[in-house]
Amino acid sequence: MLPRAPLLGAIADDMTGATDLCSTLVREGMRTVQTIDVARDLELPDVDAVVVGLKSRTAPVAEAVRDSLVALEWLRELGARQFFVKYCSMFDSTPEGNIGPVADALLDAAGADLTIVCPAYPANGRTVYRGHLFVGDMLLSESSMAQHPLTPMTDSNLVRFLGRQTPRRVGLVPFEVVRSGVNAVERRLADLHAAGASYAVVDALDGSDLRTIGTACAGLTLVTGGAGVALGLPDNFRRNRLLRPHAGAPEPPRIRGPVAVIAGSNSTATREQIRVTSERYPSLKLDALDGNAGALASQAATHLADGAVLVYSTASPEEVARVQERLGVERASRSVEGGLGEIARRLVEAGARTLVVAGGETSGAVVSALGIRALDVGREIATGVPWMTSLREPRLTLALKSGNFGPPDFFLKTIEAAQ
């Protein structure tokens, strides 16, 4: 018997973004699988949601649009009833894209003419007020994202910023409308649509706002946002008796064995996590200029007997700038991602069975190097980070973490939980 068609089909612009969304959907009662790119050749289990993780956040615009359209076509073939475009809660992109061009193309392909835009994730300190994105108490433009090496975010006004990426009209659903409830949001969306808007940036300050917004999106073919918006989507299917209860559903099997932590994110959070972990476990740094991945992998493998080893390329903004000046941005990125992917493959060959990976680009490089095509999603370790188990060989347990996620002792606690 063929698996039941998924209710929700989602497209995420990087691996950890996909994982973050999966975590939210599972927490809200949807059995979920994450695939790495389109996986037509795989037999997927019976699930409520399929999340396609792409590597399109920093890809050339045309490539990001093409890959997103292919993913949408596959999700439509699977029979999904609603589609979700997931981007980072930092909305990180460039003035040229990729969020606007991808959303434009998917709106057209889905036959839709209006969607929301809401990267808010209050549980992780991301909120939207008057169309401005905040990180904690700071405007996005005043946060560390202003110095991001690939997508520096120097404008926190999402209406204005998205307006540079698309020729379509962008409107706002302000805070007071959201707090007035679902019907008020629906009326505001209808008014914006009548005025010719294709995008509605929506304010959100807490989880109740996100649930209101999600409920108001029940009639939209395509929804865009951060993982937080997905809080309200499962209940829409539940109210229509489409989402089955999964009480007592088995947790994906955990594959026990030595732990390898692979960190490529240069975020402040990951740098602190590395510092804390280095005080307890063997820690080795990949040098993008020396190209020492092979030797480093051999050295790291000797430490698996200690139970865990940390390999990282994470560096300060000044060091990143020096490397990019020597190699160029794209070559530096390829060098680091390729090196960390190779190290992960070698460590698995040496016996590592749990991989904890920090950074969206790094996660994409690691799962690609290991040939992983799909992941069964389990319980949450921390907000936005679930345990996941590969569906095919090599059978591994993974935790794919956005660079900005997790407390300082995240790696330590994850290592302890895995052993």
N, C-alpha and C positions, 0 to 999 in steps of 0.2 A: 504494500500500500504506500502511495506517495505521501511524504510529509505534508501536514497542513500548511497552507500559505501563511506567511508571516503577516501580522497586522501592521507592523511598522517597518519600513525600510529606510535606513539612515546611511548618510554619506559623511564621513569625517575627513578633515583635511590633513590629519596626521595620525600616527598610531596611538599616541597617548590620549589624543582627543577622542578617538574611537573608544578607547578603554574607559575613559571618564564617563562617556555617555552610557556605555554598557553597564557600568557600576550603578548609575542612577536608575536605569530601566530594571535591573535585577532587584534593586532595593524596593522598587515600586511594584514588584510582582510579575514582571515579564521575563520569561525564559529567553535568554539572549545568546547569540553566537556572534563573535567578531571574525570577519574574514580579512585577509590581507590582500587588498585589491579584489577584483572580481574573481570568483572561484566557481565557474560553471562546471568544472570537471569534478567537483567534490559533492558527495552525498551528504547534505546537511541534516542534522537531527530535527525533530519536531519542535519548533520554537515559535515564540510570539514576535520576536524582533531579530532582524539581521542588520548588523552595523558593518559597513564596508570601510575599512581604514585605508585611506590613500596617502600618498606622499605629495600632496598638491599645495600645501601652504606656501612654500617658497619656490615652487616650480614656475617656469615661464607661463604666462597667462594662457596661451593657446593650449599648452599641454594640460594645465589644470582643468580647463573647460572640457577638453576632449575626454580625459579620464573620468570626470564627474558625470558626463553624459553617458558614457559606457556603463558606469555603476548604476545610474538611474534606469537605464534600459534593462539591466539584469534584475534589479529589484522589482520592476514592473512585470518581468517574465515570471518571477517567483510568486506574484499575486499580491504584493503589499497594497494595503488600502490607503495608507498615508505615508508621506515622505518627509524626512527631516535632514536638513543640512547643518552639520555641526562644525563650528569654528571655535577658536580659542576664546576663553573669557576675557582675554586681553585684546581681542579683536585684531591681533597683530597681522598686518599686511602692509602693502605699500600704497602710495596714492594711485597707482595703476591697477592694483588688484592684489589678491585674487578673489576676495569675497564678492565684490560687486559683479564682475564678469561671469563668475560661476553661477551666482544666483540668477542673473539675467537669463543665461542659457537654460538653466533648469526650470525656471518659470515658464519659458516658452515650450520646452519639451514636455512639461507636465500639463500643459494647457491651462495654466493658472495665470492670474493677472494681479494678485496681491499676496503678500506674505509679511510676516513680522520679522523684526531684527532685534534680538535681545541677548547679548552675551552675558548678562548678569548671572552671578553665582555667589550669592551672599555668604554661603557657608565657607567659601574661600576668600571672602573679603572683596568680591567684585560686585559693585552695584551700579545702577544707572539712574541718574536723576536729572530731569530737564534735558534729557538726551546726552548728558555727559557721563562718561565712564570713569568710575572711581576705583582705585586700588587701596583698600583700607580708607584712610582719611584723605588720601591724596588723589588729585586728578591723575588720570593715566599719563598725561604729558609731563607730570612731575615725578613719576615713578622711575624705577630702574629700566622700564621698557623704553624710555626715551633714548637709551643707549644700546638697545638691542643691535647685535652686529648685522642681522639680516633684515629685520623689519622694525626699525626704530619708530616708536609711536609718539609723535610730537604734537598731536591734536586729539584732545579727549572728546570733542564734539562729534558724536557718531552721525548725526544728521548731515553735518557739513562734510565729514570725512568720507562717508559712503557716497555722498553726492559727487565726489570727485572720481569715483570708480564706476559710476553708471550714468547714462543719459536719462534715466527714469526718475520720476519725482519721488522724493523721500519726505515723509511726514513724521509726526510725533504723537504718541499716545502718552500724555503726561501723567505724573504720579497721582494727581487727584482723580483722574478718570479710572485708573487701575484700582484705587482704593474704594471707588464707588461700586465695584463689583463686575461680574462677568457680563451682564447685559450692557453696562456702560461701555465696556471695552469693545463689545461687538458693535454697538452703535457708532463708536468712534472709528472703528475699522471701516464700517460701511460708508461713513462720511468721507474718509480719506480716499476710499476707492472711487466714490462719486466725483471727487475733486481731481481725479487723475493720478493719484499716487499709486505706486507699485510696492513701496516699502514703508512699513510703519515701525520706527524705532520705539520701543516700549520701555518705560521706566519700571524699575523693580528694586526694592530695598530689602525685602526679606522673602523667606520661603513662601509665605502666604500669597504674596504678589505673584510669584512664579506659578503657583497653582491656579490662581485666577486667570492668568494669561494663558496657561496651557488649556484650561477649560474653554476659554473663548476661541481657541484655535481648532476646536473640534470639526468645524466645517471647512477648514483650509486644506487644500490638496498638498501644499508644500509649506513647511514651517522651517525657519532658520533661527539659530541661536546657539548659546552655550549649552552645556549639559543640564544646567539648572532649569531651563524651560521644559525639559522632558519630565520634570516632576509631575506636571499636570496631565500629560498625555495618556498614560495607562488608564486613568479613571474614565476617560472618554470612552474607551473600548469596554471597560468594565460596566459602565452604565447601559451600554447597548448589548450586554450579555455576549460579547465577543471574546473577552479575556477570561480564560478559565482559571480557577484557583489552583495554585501549585503548592499548597501546604504539604510539607513532607517530601517535596521533590528532592531527589538525591543531589548532593553537592558533587561537582566534578571531582574525580579522583586526584589526590595530591601525590605527586611523584617525589619521593623522598631521596635525599642525597646531598652532597656538598653544594654550597651556595656560591654563586659568582655574582658580584655586584658590578655592573658596567655603567659608568656615569659619563655622559657627554655633554650634558647641559651646562651652560655657563651662568645659570641663574644664581642669585644670592642664596636662595634656599638650598640648592644643591651643593654649593660651595661649603656651606655650614654643615650639611649632612656628611660631606666627605671629611671635613676636619674632625667631627665627632667620631666617625667610624674608624679613621686612621689611628686613633688612640687605642683601639681594641683589636683590630684585625690587620693583617698584612695588606699594604696599599701600594700600588704601583702606578706611575703616571706615564701615559703615552705622549711622546713628543712628536708633534705634527711635522717638525722640521727634520728630525732624524730618521723618521720612518722605521721605528724600532718595533713594529707590531709583532713580528715573528719571535724575536728574542724575548720580548715582554710576555708573550703568550706562554712560552716555555717556562719562564720564571714563575709566572702566576700559577701554572699548573702544579708546581711543586708545593704550593701553599694550600691546595684543596684538602690535603690531609688535616689541616688546621680547622676544617669545617667551613671556612668561608674566606674569600679573597676579594678585594676591591681593586678594580682597574678603572682609571679615569683619565679623561683628557681635559677636564674642567680647568679653566684658567681665569685670571682676572681680566677685566676689560682692556687693560694696558697690554697684557701679554697677547690677548686675542688680536688686538690691533697690530702688534708687531708681526705676528704670523701672517695675518692677511696682507700686510704690506710686502712681505717677502714672497708669498705664494699667490696672492690674489684671493678674493673671497671664495669663489667657487672651488678652486683647487685646494684651498685650505680645508673647506668643508668636506670635499671628497676624500682627502687624505685621512682626516679624523674618522669619518663614518666608516670608510673601508677598513681602517685599522682596527676599530672597535668591533666591527662585524667579524673580522678574521679572528680576533682574540676570543670572542664569544664562541665561535665554531670550534676552535682548538680546545677551549676549556670544556665544552660539552664532550668532545672526543676523549678528554682526559677524565671524565667522570662527573662533571657538574650536572645536577639534575634540577636545580632551582636557579633561575636567572632573575635578578632584580635590575631593571634598566631605567635610567633617568634621562629624560629628554625625548621629545617627539622624533627628531631626526635620527637620534641614536637607536631608538626602539625600532624604527623602520629598517635601519641598517642591520640590526641584530636578527630580526625575524626573517629578513631576506637572506642573510648569510646562512641561517639554519634551515632554510627551505620550508618554514612554517606557513601554512595556508589558512588555517582557521583555528580559533580558540574558543573553548567552552568557558563561560563566565561564571565564577563562583562568588563567594561572599566578599565583602569589602574589608580591606586591611585598614585603610584610612580613606577619608573623603575623596572620591574620584579614583581610587586605586583598588581594584579587586584582584583576588587570586584568579589566575586563568590557567587552563590546561590545554595543551596542543591536542588536536583531534587525531592527528596522524603522527607517525614516527618522524623525528625523535619525540617520544613522549616526555614532555617537560612541564614543570610548573613555572609560570612566569608572573611577574608583577611589573607592568609597564607604567612608569610614573612621569607625569608632566614635570618639567624641571622646577616649576614654581610650587609644587605640591609637597605637603608633608612637613612635620616638625623636625627639629634638628636631629632627633634620635630615630628618624624613620628607618634608615638602613639597619640600625642595630635591632630595633624591634622586629623588623621583617625577617632578619637573619634568625633571630631567636624563635620566631613563630614557625619558620620553615624547618627547623632541626628537631 
